Amino acid sequence: MVNELTVLETAIQNNNTLTQTSVSGLQSALLSFQTCWAGVKTDTIPDACKTGDTSK
């Protein structure tokens, strides 16, 4: 998600127009974040949201 937001921020700073691809990528990242956050709140984190050290 950070990558998508960085691309968006750079486009804004450079006065570039937003492409449909950029918007779609951001929408996808936000949906993924929403899914993972819902899992965190219910202590049922989906496997797709787990990265790195999951022993904590």
Legacy VTK file of the C-alpha trace (Angstrom):
# vtk DataFile Version 3.0
C-alpha trace
ASCII
DATASET POLYDATA
POINTS 56 float
0.000 0.000 0.000
2.861 2.342 0.766
4.158 1.979 -2.791
0.787 2.911 -4.261
0.504 5.968 -2.010
4.035 7.047 -2.916
3.209 6.868 -6.628
0.053 8.881 -6.008
1.917 11.496 -3.949
4.629 11.847 -6.608
2.030 12.302 -9.340
0.329 15.033 -7.331
3.614 16.815 -6.580
4.537 16.735 -10.278
1.091 17.985 -11.320
0.598 14.792 -13.329
-2.785 13.341 -14.072
-3.814 10.139 -12.379
-4.084 7.148 -14.634
-6.764 4.517 -14.284
-3.994 2.031 -13.536
-2.785 4.111 -10.599
-6.283 4.515 -9.222
-7.029 0.800 -9.651
-3.781 -0.112 -7.913
-4.589 2.159 -5.003
-8.109 0.738 -4.740
-6.696 -2.775 -4.660
-4.159 -1.852 -1.980
-6.843 -0.212 0.160
-9.126 -3.234 -0.147
-6.282 -5.516 0.875
-5.482 -3.282 3.839
-9.143 -3.242 4.871
-9.283 -7.038 4.783
-6.109 -7.385 6.825
-7.167 -4.731 9.338
-10.513 -6.461 9.870
-8.571 -9.656 10.598
-6.307 -7.868 13.071
-9.317 -6.509 14.936
-10.865 -9.974 15.255
-7.548 -11.777 15.842
-8.090 -13.876 12.706
-5.444 -12.507 10.364
-5.756 -14.031 6.880
-2.646 -15.888 5.672
-2.246 -13.439 2.791
-1.754 -10.654 5.352
1.021 -12.407 7.248
4.566 -11.524 6.312
7.876 -11.931 8.031
8.018 -13.144 11.636
4.559 -14.425 12.600
5.641 -15.771 15.995
4.577 -12.607 17.810
LINES 1 57
56 0 1 2 3 4 5 6 7 8 9 10 11 12 13 14 15 16 17 18 19 20 21 22 23 24 25 26 27 28 29 30 31 32 33 34 35 36 37 38 39 40 41 42 43 44 45 46 47 48 49 50 51 52 53 54 55
